Amino acid sequence: MKMSHSMQSDSAGPVWGLILGVILMMVGIGIGIYVRSSEPGGSLDESLAMSAVTAGALLAVYASREIRRSHR
């Protein structure tokens, strides 16, 4: 068995997915706050913010599910 195979972590992928999902949700919330605080916001900005939050939430939930499943 190669040494590199024994040093690999099975949960590294889902952990990065969880981190990326949380970052994506924070970016979406930031865009949403920016749209609300600016003068007339376009519907494209609001839908971009909502899409980023939704994609981040789905990614975080899926990654956390994979983390829980791998520990069983």
C-alpha positions as CSV (number, residue, x, y, z in Angstrom):
1,M,0.0,0.0,0.0
2,K,1.3,3.4,-0.9
3,M,2.0,5.8,1.9
4,S,-0.1,8.5,0.2
5,H,-3.2,6.3,0.2
6,S,-2.9,5.8,4.0
7,M,-2.7,9.5,4.6
8,Q,-5.8,10.5,2.7
9,S,-8.9,11.6,4.6
10,D,-12.3,10.4,3.6
11,S,-14.1,13.4,5.1
12,A,-12.0,16.2,3.4
13,G,-14.4,16.6,0.5
14,P,-17.5,17.0,2.6
15,V,-15.7,19.4,5.0
16,W,-14.7,21.7,2.1
17,G,-18.3,21.5,0.8
18,L,-19.6,22.6,4.2
19,I,-17.1,25.5,4.3
20,L,-18.0,26.5,0.8
21,G,-21.7,26.3,1.5
22,V,-21.4,28.6,4.5
23,I,-19.3,31.1,2.6
24,L,-21.8,31.1,-0.3
25,M,-24.6,31.8,2.1
26,M,-22.7,34.7,3.7
27,V,-22.0,36.1,0.2
28,G,-25.7,35.9,-0.6
29,I,-26.7,37.6,2.6
30,G,-24.1,40.3,1.9
31,I,-25.5,40.9,-1.6
32,G,-29.0,41.0,-0.1
33,I,-28.0,43.6,2.5
34,Y,-26.3,45.6,-0.2
35,V,-29.4,45.5,-2.4
36,R,-31.7,46.6,0.4
37,S,-29.4,49.5,1.5
38,S,-28.8,50.8,-2.0
39,E,-31.4,53.1,-3.7
40,P,-33.5,51.3,-6.3
41,G,-32.4,47.7,-6.4
42,G,-32.9,45.6,-9.5
43,S,-34.7,42.3,-9.5
44,L,-31.6,40.7,-10.9
45,D,-29.6,41.6,-7.7
46,E,-32.3,40.2,-5.5
47,S,-32.6,37.0,-7.4
48,L,-28.8,36.6,-7.4
49,A,-28.7,37.0,-3.6
50,M,-31.5,34.5,-3.1
51,S,-29.9,32.0,-5.5
52,A,-26.6,32.3,-3.7
53,V,-28.2,31.7,-0.3
54,T,-30.2,28.8,-1.6
55,A,-27.3,27.1,-3.3
56,G,-25.1,27.6,-0.2
57,A,-27.8,26.1,2.1
58,L,-28.2,23.1,-0.2
59,L,-24.5,22.6,-0.4
60,A,-24.0,22.9,3.4
61,V,-26.9,20.5,4.1
62,Y,-25.7,17.9,1.6
63,A,-22.1,18.1,2.9
64,S,-23.1,17.8,6.5
65,R,-25.2,14.8,5.6
66,E,-22.2,13.2,4.0
67,I,-20.1,13.9,7.0
68,R,-22.6,12.3,9.3
69,R,-23.0,9.3,7.0
70,S,-19.3,8.7,6.8
71,H,-18.9,8.4,10.6
72,R,-21.4,5.6,10.9
